[in-house]
Amino acid sequence: MKRKKKQYSKKLKRAKGQNKHHLTPRSRGGLSKPSNLLRLDIEKHDCWHKIFGNRTLDEVIRVLQRLKEVKHEM
């Protein structure tokens, strides 16, 4: 028996020139539900991953907070 893919709100369906970004990556247990998705321009989405890799939003926030602390120590 085939399992149906769970459907969430259609508000975040694909838009031309934009991607759905998972705040907690699917590869790390993140779900494709509206509270975990952020619509980003394709180029910004690409840049996000070049800068932050596969980090979760909370991990990115901690990296930025640490950067701020280091900056103030200089």
N, CA, C, O and CB atoms as a CASP TS submission, in Angstrom:
PFRMAT TS
TARGET T0000
AUTHOR 0000-0000-0000
METHOD Language model
MODEL 1
PARENT N/A
ATOM      1  N   MET     1       0.831  -1.173   0.000  1.00  0.00           N
ATOM      2  CA  MET     1       0.000   0.000   0.000  1.00  0.00           C
ATOM      3  C   MET     1       0.883   1.247   0.000  1.00  0.00           C
ATOM      4  O   MET     1       1.793   1.365   0.821  1.00  0.00           O
ATOM      5  CB  MET     1      -0.950  -0.008   1.207  1.00  0.00           C
ATOM      6  N   LYS     2       0.618   2.170  -0.914  1.00  0.00           N
ATOM      7  CA  LYS     2       1.371   3.410  -0.995  1.00  0.00           C
ATOM      8  C   LYS     2       0.907   4.381   0.075  1.00  0.00           C
ATOM      9  O   LYS     2      -0.288   4.503   0.343  1.00  0.00           O
ATOM     10  CB  LYS     2       1.231   4.038  -2.381  1.00  0.00           C
ATOM     11  N   ARG     3       1.869   5.075   0.688  1.00  0.00           N
ATOM     12  CA  ARG     3       1.520   6.092   1.676  1.00  0.00           C
ATOM     13  C   ARG     3       1.376   7.431   0.962  1.00  0.00           C
ATOM     14  O   ARG     3       2.181   7.782   0.099  1.00  0.00           O
ATOM     15  CB  ARG     3       2.595   6.174   2.810  1.00  0.00           C
ATOM     16  N   LYS     4       0.352   8.159   1.332  1.00  0.00           N
ATOM     17  CA  LYS     4       0.161   9.483   0.762  1.00  0.00           C
ATOM     18  C   LYS     4       1.101  10.467   1.437  1.00  0.00           C
ATOM     19  O   LYS     4       1.296  10.426   2.652  1.00  0.00           O
ATOM     20  CB  LYS     4      -1.303   9.941   0.909  1.00  0.00           C
ATOM     21  N   LYS     5       1.680  11.351   0.636  1.00  0.00           N
ATOM     22  CA  LYS     5       2.522  12.399   1.187  1.00  0.00           C
ATOM     23  C   LYS     5       1.622  13.404   1.902  1.00  0.00           C
ATOM     24  O   LYS     5       0.604  13.835   1.362  1.00  0.00           O
ATOM     25  CB  LYS     5       3.373  13.090   0.072  1.00  0.00           C
ATOM     26  N   LYS     6       2.009  13.768   3.115  1.00  0.00           N
ATOM     27  CA  LYS     6       1.188  14.684   3.896  1.00  0.00           C
ATOM     28  C   LYS     6       1.183  16.064   3.245  1.00  0.00           C
ATOM     29  O   LYS     6       2.240  16.611   2.928  1.00  0.00           O
ATOM     30  CB  LYS     6       1.701  14.772   5.349  1.00  0.00           C
ATOM     31  N   GLN     7       0.014  16.612   3.050  1.00  0.00           N
ATOM     32  CA  GLN     7      -0.144  17.922   2.430  1.00  0.00           C
ATOM     33  C   GLN     7      -0.313  18.988   3.506  1.00  0.00           C
ATOM     34  O   GLN     7      -1.127  18.839   4.418  1.00  0.00           O
ATOM     35  CB  GLN     7      -1.349  17.930   1.464  1.00  0.00           C
ATOM     36  N   TYR     8       0.454  20.054   3.393  1.00  0.00           N
ATOM     37  CA  TYR     8       0.333  21.176   4.305  1.00  0.00           C
ATOM     38  C   TYR     8      -0.238  22.366   3.547  1.00  0.00           C
ATOM     39  O   TYR     8      -0.599  22.253   2.375  1.00  0.00           O
ATOM     40  CB  TYR     8       1.700  21.527   4.943  1.00  0.00           C
ATOM     41  N   SER     9      -0.316  23.476   4.205  1.00  0.00           N
ATOM     42  CA  SER     9      -0.892  24.686   3.635  1.00  0.00           C
ATOM     43  C   SER     9      -0.327  24.976   2.247  1.00  0.00           C
ATOM     44  O   SER     9       0.871  24.819   2.009  1.00  0.00           O
ATOM     45  CB  SER     9      -0.641  25.872   4.559  1.00  0.00           C
ATOM     46  N   LYS    10      -1.192  25.396   1.342  1.00  0.00           N
ATOM     47  CA  LYS    10      -0.758  25.720  -0.009  1.00  0.00           C
ATOM     48  C   LYS    10      -0.201  27.138  -0.107  1.00  0.00           C
ATOM     49  O   LYS    10       0.214  27.560  -1.187  1.00  0.00           O
ATOM     50  CB  LYS    10      -1.910  25.551  -0.978  1.00  0.00           C
ATOM     51  N   LYS    11      -0.187  27.872   0.989  1.00  0.00           N
ATOM     52  CA  LYS    11       0.339  29.237   0.981  1.00  0.00           C
ATOM     53  C   LYS    11       1.806  29.274   0.559  1.00  0.00           C
ATOM     54  O   LYS    11       2.258  30.264  -0.016  1.00  0.00           O
ATOM     55  CB  LYS    11       0.181  29.870   2.359  1.00  0.00           C
ATOM     56  N   LEU    12       2.546  28.210   0.837  1.00  0.00           N
ATOM     57  CA  LEU    12       3.968  28.183   0.535  1.00  0.00           C
ATOM     58  C   LEU    12       4.290  27.376  -0.721  1.00  0.00           C
ATOM     59  O   LEU    12       5.417  26.908  -0.877  1.00  0.00           O
ATOM     60  CB  LEU    12       4.724  27.619   1.707  1.00  0.00           C
ATOM     61  N   LYS    13       3.323  27.208  -1.614  1.00  0.00           N
ATOM     62  CA  LYS    13       3.625  26.456  -2.824  1.00  0.00           C
ATOM     63  C   LYS    13       4.646  27.231  -3.653  1.00  0.00           C
ATOM     64  O   LYS    13       4.815  28.437  -3.472  1.00  0.00           O
ATOM     65  CB  LYS    13       2.334  26.184  -3.647  1.00  0.00           C
ATOM     66  N   ARG    14       5.310  26.547  -4.542  1.00  0.00           N
ATOM     67  CA  ARG    14       6.420  27.110  -5.316  1.00  0.00           C
ATOM     68  C   ARG    14       6.001  28.373  -6.071  1.00  0.00           C
ATOM     69  O   ARG    14       4.955  28.417  -6.719  1.00  0.00           O
ATOM     70  CB  ARG    14       6.956  26.070  -6.303  1.00  0.00           C
ATOM     71  N   ALA    15       6.841  29.385  -5.967  1.00  0.00           N
ATOM     72  CA  ALA    15       6.642  30.626  -6.701  1.00  0.00           C
ATOM     73  C   ALA    15       7.836  30.812  -7.633  1.00  0.00           C
ATOM     74  O   ALA    15       8.951  30.409  -7.304  1.00  0.00           O
ATOM     75  CB  ALA    15       6.478  31.850  -5.728  1.00  0.00           C
ATOM     76  N   LYS    16       7.608  31.409  -8.771  1.00  0.00           N
ATOM     77  CA  LYS    16       8.675  31.605  -9.744  1.00  0.00           C
ATOM     78  C   LYS    16       9.821  32.404  -9.123  1.00  0.00           C
ATOM     79  O   LYS    16       9.607  33.482  -8.569  1.00  0.00           O
ATOM     80  CB  LYS    16       8.137  32.320 -10.999  1.00  0.00           C
ATOM     81  N   GLY    17      11.032  31.869  -9.220  1.00  0.00           N
ATOM     82  CA  GLY    17      12.214  32.557  -8.717  1.00  0.00           C
ATOM     83  C   GLY    17      12.437  32.419  -7.222  1.00  0.00           C
ATOM     84  O   GLY    17      13.312  33.077  -6.660  1.00  0.00           O
ATOM     85  N   GLN    18      11.646  31.561  -6.569  1.00  0.00           N
ATOM     86  CA  GLN    18      11.800  31.384  -5.133  1.00  0.00           C
ATOM     87  C   GLN    18      11.854  29.906  -4.767  1.00  0.00           C
ATOM     88  O   GLN    18      11.346  29.049  -5.491  1.00  0.00           O
ATOM     89  CB  GLN    18      10.659  32.069  -4.388  1.00  0.00           C
ATOM     90  N   ASN    19      12.477  29.631  -3.637  1.00  0.00           N
ATOM     91  CA  ASN    19      12.559  28.279  -3.093  1.00  0.00           C
ATOM     92  C   ASN    19      11.969  28.246  -1.696  1.00  0.00           C
ATOM     93  O   ASN    19      11.861  29.275  -1.029  1.00  0.00           O
ATOM     94  CB  ASN    19      14.016  27.783  -3.073  1.00  0.00           C
ATOM     95  N   LYS    20      11.593  27.067  -1.267  1.00  0.00           N
ATOM     96  CA  LYS    20      11.193  26.861   0.117  1.00  0.00           C
ATOM     97  C   LYS    20      12.444  26.416   0.879  1.00  0.00           C
ATOM     98  O   LYS    20      13.064  25.411   0.533  1.00  0.00           O
ATOM     99  CB  LYS    20      10.022  25.797   0.237  1.00  0.00           C
ATOM    100  N   HIS    21      12.802  27.160   1.900  1.00  0.00           N
ATOM    101  CA  HIS    21      13.964  26.834   2.722  1.00  0.00           C
ATOM    102  C   HIS    21      13.472  26.224   4.020  1.00  0.00           C
ATOM    103  O   HIS    21      12.603  26.791   4.682  1.00  0.00           O
ATOM    104  CB  HIS    21      14.844  28.094   2.994  1.00  0.00           C
ATOM    105  N   HIS    22      14.015  25.076   4.392  1.00  0.00           N
ATOM    106  CA  HIS    22      13.664  24.418   5.650  1.00  0.00           C
ATOM    107  C   HIS    22      14.533  24.986   6.760  1.00  0.00           C
ATOM    108  O   HIS    22      15.758  24.890   6.689  1.00  0.00           O
ATOM    109  CB  HIS    22      13.837  22.871   5.547  1.00  0.00           C
ATOM    110  N   LEU    23      13.929  25.574   7.783  1.00  0.00           N
ATOM    111  CA  LEU    23      14.683  26.147   8.898  1.00  0.00           C
ATOM    112  C   LEU    23      15.424  25.056   9.660  1.00  0.00           C
ATOM    113  O   LEU    23      16.572  25.254  10.058  1.00  0.00           O
ATOM    114  CB  LEU    23      13.747  26.916   9.846  1.00  0.00           C
ATOM    115  N   THR    24      14.792  23.917   9.869  1.00  0.00           N
ATOM    116  CA  THR    24      15.477  22.707  10.315  1.00  0.00           C
ATOM    117  C   THR    24      15.501  21.810   9.085  1.00  0.00           C
ATOM    118  O   THR    24      14.451  21.354   8.633  1.00  0.00           O
ATOM    119  CB  THR    24      14.752  22.007  11.573  1.00  0.00           C
ATOM    120  N   PRO    25      16.696  21.549   8.533  1.00  0.00           N
ATOM    121  CA  PRO    25      16.792  20.782   7.286  1.00  0.00           C
ATOM    122  C   PRO    25      16.085  19.433   7.357  1.00  0.00           C
ATOM    123  O   PRO    25      16.060  18.785   8.404  1.00  0.00           O
ATOM    124  CB  PRO    25      18.239  20.566   6.931  1.00  0.00           C
ATOM    125  N   ARG    26      15.521  19.028   6.247  1.00  0.00           N
ATOM    126  CA  ARG    26      14.869  17.719   6.177  1.00  0.00           C
ATOM    127  C   ARG    26      15.844  16.609   6.539  1.00  0.00           C
ATOM    128  O   ARG    26      15.467  15.627   7.178  1.00  0.00           O
ATOM    129  CB  ARG    26      14.293  17.477   4.775  1.00  0.00           C
ATOM    130  N   SER    27      17.107  16.768   6.127  1.00  0.00           N
ATOM    131  CA  SER    27      18.121  15.753   6.409  1.00  0.00           C
ATOM    132  C   SER    27      18.404  15.631   7.903  1.00  0.00           C
ATOM    133  O   SER    27      19.040  14.674   8.344  1.00  0.00           O
ATOM    134  CB  SER    27      19.407  16.078   5.665  1.00  0.00           C
ATOM    135  N   ARG    28      17.925  16.614   8.686  1.00  0.00           N
ATOM    136  CA  ARG    28      18.149  16.603  10.131  1.00  0.00           C
ATOM    137  C   ARG    28      16.825  16.506  10.891  1.00  0.00           C
ATOM    138  O   ARG    28      16.727  16.890  12.057  1.00  0.00           O
ATOM    139  CB  ARG    28      18.916  17.862  10.563  1.00  0.00           C
ATOM    140  N   GLY    29      15.818  15.985  10.201  1.00  0.00           N
ATOM    141  CA  GLY    29      14.536  15.724  10.855  1.00  0.00           C
ATOM    142  C   GLY    29      13.491  16.811  10.694  1.00  0.00           C
ATOM    143  O   GLY    29      12.399  16.700  11.252  1.00  0.00           O
ATOM    144  N   GLY    30      13.802  17.862   9.942  1.00  0.00           N
ATOM    145  CA  GLY    30      12.844  18.945   9.731  1.00  0.00           C
ATOM    146  C   GLY    30      11.701  18.520   8.829  1.00  0.00           C
ATOM    147  O   GLY    30      11.893  17.772   7.871  1.00  0.00           O
ATOM    148  N   LEU    31      10.525  19.000   9.142  1.00  0.00           N
ATOM    149  CA  LEU    31       9.344  18.655   8.362  1.00  0.00           C
ATOM    150  C   LEU    31       9.025  19.741   7.337  1.00  0.00           C
ATOM    151  O   LEU    31       9.459  20.885   7.472  1.00  0.00           O
ATOM    152  CB  LEU    31       8.145  18.431   9.284  1.00  0.00           C
ATOM    153  N   SER    32       8.270  19.370   6.325  1.00  0.00           N
ATOM    154  CA  SER    32       7.836  20.322   5.302  1.00  0.00           C
ATOM    155  C   SER    32       6.484  20.901   5.685  1.00  0.00           C
ATOM    156  O   SER    32       5.492  20.729   4.976  1.00  0.00           O
ATOM    157  CB  SER    32       7.762  19.647   3.910  1.00  0.00           C
ATOM    158  N   LYS    33       6.464  21.585   6.814  1.00  0.00           N
ATOM    159  CA  LYS    33       5.226  22.226   7.267  1.00  0.00           C
ATOM    160  C   LYS    33       5.492  23.724   7.385  1.00  0.00           C
ATOM    161  O   LYS    33       6.640  24.130   7.562  1.00  0.00           O
ATOM    162  CB  LYS    33       4.731  21.625   8.640  1.00  0.00           C
ATOM    163  N   PRO    34       4.470  24.538   7.292  1.00  0.00           N
ATOM    164  CA  PRO    34       4.643  25.997   7.247  1.00  0.00           C
ATOM    165  C   PRO    34       5.519  26.586   8.352  1.00  0.00           C
ATOM    166  O   PRO    34       6.265  27.532   8.098  1.00  0.00           O
ATOM    167  CB  PRO    34       3.312  26.641   7.309  1.00  0.00           C
ATOM    168  N   SER    35       5.446  26.054   9.559  1.00  0.00           N
ATOM    169  CA  SER    35       6.243  26.612  10.654  1.00  0.00           C
ATOM    170  C   SER    35       7.739  26.346  10.491  1.00  0.00           C
ATOM    171  O   SER    35       8.552  26.959  11.184  1.00  0.00           O
ATOM    172  CB  SER    35       5.770  26.043  11.975  1.00  0.00           C
ATOM    173  N   ASN    36       8.112  25.441   9.587  1.00  0.00           N
ATOM    174  CA  ASN    36       9.514  25.119   9.346  1.00  0.00           C
ATOM    175  C   ASN    36       9.998  25.613   7.989  1.00  0.00           C
ATOM    176  O   ASN    36      11.146  25.367   7.618  1.00  0.00           O
ATOM    177  CB  ASN    36       9.724  23.627   9.447  1.00  0.00           C
ATOM    178  N   LEU    37       9.153  26.299   7.252  1.00  0.00           N
ATOM    179  CA  LEU    37       9.513  26.738   5.909  1.00  0.00           C
ATOM    180  C   LEU    37       9.601  28.253   5.810  1.00  0.00           C
ATOM    181  O   LEU    37       8.863  28.992   6.461  1.00  0.00           O
ATOM    182  CB  LEU    37       8.509  26.218   4.903  1.00  0.00           C
ATOM    183  N   LEU    38      10.524  28.678   4.979  1.00  0.00           N
ATOM    184  CA  LEU    38      10.711  30.094   4.704  1.00  0.00           C
ATOM    185  C   LEU    38      10.882  30.236   3.200  1.00  0.00           C
ATOM    186  O   LEU    38      11.702  29.542   2.600  1.00  0.00           O
ATOM    187  CB  LEU    38      11.942  30.684   5.486  1.00  0.00           C
ATOM    188  N   ARG    39      10.123  31.122   2.595  1.00  0.00           N
ATOM    189  CA  ARG    39      10.251  31.326   1.154  1.00  0.00           C
ATOM    190  C   ARG    39      11.395  32.310   0.913  1.00  0.00           C
ATOM    191  O   ARG    39      11.397  33.416   1.453  1.00  0.00           O
ATOM    192  CB  ARG    39       8.908  31.852   0.528  1.00  0.00           C
ATOM    193  N   LEU    40      12.367  31.898   0.098  1.00  0.00           N
ATOM    194  CA  LEU    40      13.530  32.734  -0.215  1.00  0.00           C
ATOM    195  C   LEU    40      13.739  32.816  -1.714  1.00  0.00           C
ATOM    196  O   LEU    40      13.448  31.875  -2.452  1.00  0.00           O
ATOM    197  CB  LEU    40      14.793  32.185   0.465  1.00  0.00           C
ATOM    198  N   ASP    41      14.246  33.955  -2.150  1.00  0.00           N
ATOM    199  CA  ASP    41      14.710  34.108  -3.516  1.00  0.00           C
ATOM    200  C   ASP    41      15.774  33.037  -3.764  1.00  0.00           C
ATOM    201  O   ASP    41      16.557  32.740  -2.861  1.00  0.00           O
ATOM    202  CB  ASP    41      15.274  35.555  -3.774  1.00  0.00           C
ATOM    203  N   ILE    42      15.821  32.457  -4.948  1.00  0.00           N
ATOM    204  CA  ILE    42      16.738  31.361  -5.264  1.00  0.00           C
ATOM    205  C   ILE    42      18.187  31.747  -4.966  1.00  0.00           C
ATOM    206  O   ILE    42      18.922  30.952  -4.380  1.00  0.00           O
ATOM    207  CB  ILE    42      16.595  30.956  -6.736  1.00  0.00           C
ATOM    208  N   GLU    43      18.608  32.940  -5.355  1.00  0.00           N
ATOM    209  CA  GLU    43      19.997  33.353  -5.125  1.00  0.00           C
ATOM    210  C   GLU    43      20.285  33.520  -3.634  1.00  0.00           C
ATOM    211  O   GLU    43      21.363  33.148  -3.171  1.00  0.00           O
ATOM    212  CB  GLU    43      20.294  34.666  -5.866  1.00  0.00           C
ATOM    213  N   LYS    44      19.341  34.069  -2.882  1.00  0.00           N
ATOM    214  CA  LYS    44      19.528  34.223  -1.439  1.00  0.00           C
ATOM    215  C   LYS    44      19.577  32.861  -0.755  1.00  0.00           C
ATOM    216  O   LYS    44      20.346  32.657   0.185  1.00  0.00           O
ATOM    217  CB  LYS    44      18.401  35.081  -0.835  1.00  0.00           C
ATOM    218  N   HIS    45      18.759  31.939  -1.230  1.00  0.00           N
ATOM    219  CA  HIS    45      18.754  30.583  -0.688  1.00  0.00           C
ATOM    220  C   HIS    45      20.113  29.932  -0.915  1.00  0.00           C
ATOM    221  O   HIS    45      20.657  29.293  -0.015  1.00  0.00           O
ATOM    222  CB  HIS    45      17.630  29.737  -1.333  1.00  0.00           C
ATOM    223  N   ASP    46      20.653  30.090  -2.101  1.00  0.00           N
ATOM    224  CA  ASP    46      21.974  29.548  -2.427  1.00  0.00           C
ATOM    225  C   ASP    46      23.036  30.161  -1.514  1.00  0.00           C
ATOM    226  O   ASP    46      23.891  29.447  -0.991  1.00  0.00           O
ATOM    227  CB  ASP    46      22.322  29.814  -3.914  1.00  0.00           C
ATOM    228  N   CYS    47      22.984  31.472  -1.321  1.00  0.00           N
ATOM    229  CA  CYS    47      23.949  32.159  -0.453  1.00  0.00           C
ATOM    230  C   CYS    47      23.830  31.686   0.990  1.00  0.00           C
ATOM    231  O   CYS    47      24.842  31.496   1.665  1.00  0.00           O
ATOM    232  CB  CYS    47      23.743  33.678  -0.521  1.00  0.00           C
ATOM    233  N   TRP    48      22.603  31.494   1.469  1.00  0.00           N
ATOM    234  CA  TRP    48      22.384  31.008   2.834  1.00  0.00           C
ATOM    235  C   TRP    48      23.187  29.730   3.067  1.00  0.00           C
ATOM    236  O   TRP    48      23.889  29.600   4.069  1.00  0.00           O
ATOM    237  CB  TRP    48      20.874  30.755   3.093  1.00  0.00           C
ATOM    238  N   HIS    49      23.073  28.775   2.113  1.00  0.00           N
ATOM    239  CA  HIS    49      23.753  27.494   2.271  1.00  0.00           C
ATOM    240  C   HIS    49      25.257  27.615   2.077  1.00  0.00           C
ATOM    241  O   HIS    49      26.015  26.855   2.679  1.00  0.00           O
ATOM    242  CB  HIS    49      23.192  26.486   1.296  1.00  0.00           C
ATOM    243  N   LYS    50      25.704  28.549   1.253  1.00  0.00           N
ATOM    244  CA  LYS    50      27.151  28.766   1.118  1.00  0.00           C
ATOM    245  C   LYS    50      27.739  29.303   2.414  1.00  0.00           C
ATOM    246  O   LYS    50      28.856  28.945   2.786  1.00  0.00           O
ATOM    247  CB  LYS    50      27.448  29.738  -0.037  1.00  0.00           C
ATOM    248  N   ILE    51      26.999  30.153   3.095  1.00  0.00           N
ATOM    249  CA  ILE    51      27.479  30.764   4.334  1.00  0.00           C
ATOM    250  C   ILE    51      27.278  29.841   5.542  1.00  0.00           C
ATOM    251  O   ILE    51      28.201  29.637   6.330  1.00  0.00           O
ATOM    252  CB  ILE    51      26.765  32.094   4.571  1.00  0.00           C
ATOM    253  N   PHE    52      26.077  29.289   5.685  1.00  0.00           N
ATOM    254  CA  PHE    52      25.716  28.561   6.900  1.00  0.00           C
ATOM    255  C   PHE    52      25.634  27.043   6.735  1.00  0.00           C
ATOM    256  O   PHE    52      25.393  26.325   7.706  1.00  0.00           O
ATOM    257  CB  PHE    52      24.410  29.061   7.395  1.00  0.00           C
ATOM    258  N   GLY    53      25.831  26.558   5.524  1.00  0.00           N
ATOM    259  CA  GLY    53      25.782  25.114   5.307  1.00  0.00           C
ATOM    260  C   GLY    53      24.421  24.533   5.630  1.00  0.00           C
ATOM    261  O   GLY    53      23.389  25.056   5.211  1.00  0.00           O
ATOM    262  N   ASN    54      24.435  23.445   6.378  1.00  0.00           N
ATOM    263  CA  ASN    54      23.208  22.709   6.700  1.00  0.00           C
ATOM    264  C   ASN    54      22.792  22.934   8.156  1.00  0.00           C
ATOM    265  O   ASN    54      22.155  22.076   8.766  1.00  0.00           O
ATOM    266  CB  ASN    54      23.402  21.207   6.435  1.00  0.00           C
ATOM    267  N   ARG    55      23.159  24.093   8.703  1.00  0.00           N
ATOM    268  CA  ARG    55      22.823  24.397  10.090  1.00  0.00           C
ATOM    269  C   ARG    55      21.336  24.722  10.239  1.00  0.00           C
ATOM    270  O   ARG    55      20.682  25.191   9.308  1.00  0.00           O
ATOM    271  CB  ARG    55      23.672  25.566  10.598  1.00  0.00           C
ATOM    272  N   THR    56      20.829  24.455  11.439  1.00  0.00           N
ATOM    273  CA  THR    56      19.453  24.836  11.749  1.00  0.00           C
ATOM    274  C   THR    56      19.425  26.342  12.033  1.00  0.00           C
ATOM    275  O   THR    56      20.474  26.964  12.201  1.00  0.00           O
ATOM    276  CB  THR    56      18.895  24.015  12.973  1.00  0.00           C
ATOM    277  N   LEU    57      18.242  26.916  12.086  1.00  0.00           N
ATOM    278  CA  LEU    57      18.115  28.337  12.383  1.00  0.00           C
ATOM    279  C   LEU    57      18.719  28.653  13.749  1.00  0.00           C
ATOM    280  O   LEU    57      19.411  29.661  13.891  1.00  0.00           O
ATOM    281  CB  LEU    57      16.640  28.768  12.337  1.00  0.00           C
ATOM    282  N   ASP    58      18.472  27.814  14.758  1.00  0.00           N
ATOM    283  CA  ASP    58      19.035  28.048  16.089  1.00  0.00           C
ATOM    284  C   ASP    58      20.568  28.022  16.064  1.00  0.00           C
ATOM    285  O   ASP    58      21.214  28.814  16.750  1.00  0.00           O
ATOM    286  CB  ASP    58      18.508  26.998  17.076  1.00  0.00           C
ATOM    287  N   GLU    59      21.141  27.124  15.285  1.00  0.00           N
ATOM    288  CA  GLU    59      22.603  27.064  15.174  1.00  0.00           C
ATOM    289  C   GLU    59      23.153  28.305  14.488  1.00  0.00           C
ATOM    290  O   GLU    59      24.200  28.815  14.886  1.00  0.00           O
ATOM    291  CB  GLU    59      23.033  25.809  14.406  1.00  0.00           C
ATOM    292  N   VAL    60      22.472  28.793  13.471  1.00  0.00           N
ATOM    293  CA  VAL    60      22.892  30.021  12.781  1.00  0.00           C
ATOM    294  C   VAL    60      22.851  31.196  13.748  1.00  0.00           C
ATOM    295  O   VAL    60      23.768  32.017  13.770  1.00  0.00           O
ATOM    296  CB  VAL    60      21.987  30.304  11.549  1.00  0.00           C
ATOM    297  N   ILE    61      21.801  31.278  14.541  1.00  0.00           N
ATOM    298  CA  ILE    61      21.685  32.366  15.521  1.00  0.00           C
ATOM    299  C   ILE    61      22.848  32.311  16.508  1.00  0.00           C
ATOM    300  O   ILE    61      23.424  33.347  16.841  1.00  0.00           O
ATOM    301  CB  ILE    61      20.333  32.283  16.278  1.00  0.00           C
ATOM    302  N   ARG    62      23.199  31.112  16.979  1.00  0.00           N
ATOM    303  CA  ARG    62      24.329  30.990  17.916  1.00  0.00           C
ATOM    304  C   ARG    62      25.641  31.401  17.260  1.00  0.00           C
ATOM    305  O   ARG    62      26.472  32.039  17.906  1.00  0.00           O
ATOM    306  CB  ARG    62      24.438  29.551  18.438  1.00  0.00           C
ATOM    307  N   VAL    63      25.847  31.049  15.991  1.00  0.00           N
ATOM    308  CA  VAL    63      27.065  31.451  15.263  1.00  0.00           C
ATOM    309  C   VAL    63      27.139  32.976  15.193  1.00  0.00           C
ATOM    310  O   VAL    63      28.196  33.559  15.438  1.00  0.00           O
ATOM    311  CB  VAL    63      27.085  30.837  13.822  1.00  0.00           C
ATOM    312  N   LEU    64      26.019  33.623  14.860  1.00  0.00           N
ATOM    313  CA  LEU    64      26.001  35.077  14.749  1.00  0.00           C
ATOM    314  C   LEU    64      26.204  35.752  16.103  1.00  0.00           C
ATOM    315  O   LEU    64      26.870  36.784  16.188  1.00  0.00           O
ATOM    316  CB  LEU    64      24.690  35.537  14.133  1.00  0.00           C
ATOM    317  N   GLN    65      25.633  35.173  17.164  1.00  0.00           N
ATOM    318  CA  GLN    65      25.835  35.726  18.504  1.00  0.00           C
ATOM    319  C   GLN    65      27.303  35.615  18.909  1.00  0.00           C
ATOM    320  O   GLN    65      27.860  36.545  19.492  1.00  0.00           O
ATOM    321  CB  GLN    65      24.940  35.002  19.533  1.00  0.00           C
ATOM    322  N   ARG    66      27.923  34.491  18.602  1.00  0.00           N
ATOM    323  CA  ARG    66      29.349  34.298  18.920  1.00  0.00           C
ATOM    324  C   ARG    66      30.203  35.285  18.131  1.00  0.00           C
ATOM    325  O   ARG    66      31.163  35.841  18.665  1.00  0.00           O
ATOM    326  CB  ARG    66      29.792  32.840  18.611  1.00  0.00           C
ATOM    327  N   LEU    67      29.865  35.502  16.882  1.00  0.00           N
ATOM    328  CA  LEU    67      30.592  36.467  16.053  1.00  0.00           C
ATOM    329  C   LEU    67      30.511  37.861  16.670  1.00  0.00           C
ATOM    330  O   LEU    67      31.500  38.593  16.695  1.00  0.00           O
ATOM    331  CB  LEU    67      30.029  36.483  14.611  1.00  0.00           C
ATOM    332  N   LYS    68      29.340  38.220  17.162  1.00  0.00           N
ATOM    333  CA  LYS    68      29.152  39.519  17.806  1.00  0.00           C
ATOM    334  C   LYS    68      30.019  39.625  19.063  1.00  0.00           C
ATOM    335  O   LYS    68      30.643  40.658  19.306  1.00  0.00           O
ATOM    336  CB  LYS    68      27.664  39.737  18.159  1.00  0.00           C
ATOM    337  N   GLU    69      30.056  38.551  19.862  1.00  0.00           N
ATOM    338  CA  GLU    69      30.887  38.540  21.078  1.00  0.00           C
ATOM    339  C   GLU    69      32.359  38.706  20.744  1.00  0.00           C
ATOM    340  O   GLU    69      33.063  39.487  21.385  1.00  0.00           O
ATOM    341  CB  GLU    69      30.678  37.239  21.858  1.00  0.00           C
ATOM    342  N   VAL    70      32.819  37.982  19.755  1.00  0.00           N
ATOM    343  CA  VAL    70      34.231  38.062  19.353  1.00  0.00           C
ATOM    344  C   VAL    70      34.550  39.470  18.860  1.00  0.00           C
ATOM    345  O   VAL    70      35.609  40.016  19.168  1.00  0.00           O
ATOM    346  CB  VAL    70      34.554  37.015  18.246  1.00  0.00           C
ATOM    347  N   LYS    71      33.652  40.042  18.111  1.00  0.00           N
ATOM    348  CA  LYS    71      33.848  41.408  17.591  1.00  0.00           C
ATOM    349  C   LYS    71      34.018  42.398  18.741  1.00  0.00           C
ATOM    350  O   LYS    71      34.855  43.296  18.661  1.00  0.00           O
ATOM    351  CB  LYS    71      32.654  41.832  16.696  1.00  0.00           C
ATOM    352  N   HIS    72      33.233  42.245  19.808  1.00  0.00           N
ATOM    353  CA  HIS    72      33.314  43.160  20.950  1.00  0.00           C
ATOM    354  C   HIS    72      34.584  42.934  21.769  1.00  0.00           C
ATOM    355  O   HIS    72      35.020  43.833  22.488  1.00  0.00           O
ATOM    356  CB  HIS    72      32.086  42.996  21.843  1.00  0.00           C
ATOM    357  N   GLU    73      35.188  41.735  21.668  1.00  0.00           N
ATOM    358  CA  GLU    73      36.419  41.437  22.397  1.00  0.00           C
ATOM    359  C   GLU    73      37.644  42.053  21.734  1.00  0.00           C
ATOM    360  O   GLU    73      38.699  42.163  22.358  1.00  0.00           O
ATOM    361  CB  GLU    73      36.603  39.937  22.515  1.00  0.00           C
ATOM    362  N   MET    74      37.514  42.449  20.498  1.00  0.00           N
ATOM    363  CA  MET    74      38.666  42.991  19.737  1.00  0.00           C
ATOM    364  C   MET    74      39.009  44.385  20.151  1.00  0.00           C
ATOM    365  O   MET    74      39.944  44.977  19.611  1.00  0.00           O
ATOM    366  CB  MET    74      38.385  42.976  18.252  1.00  0.00           C
TER
END
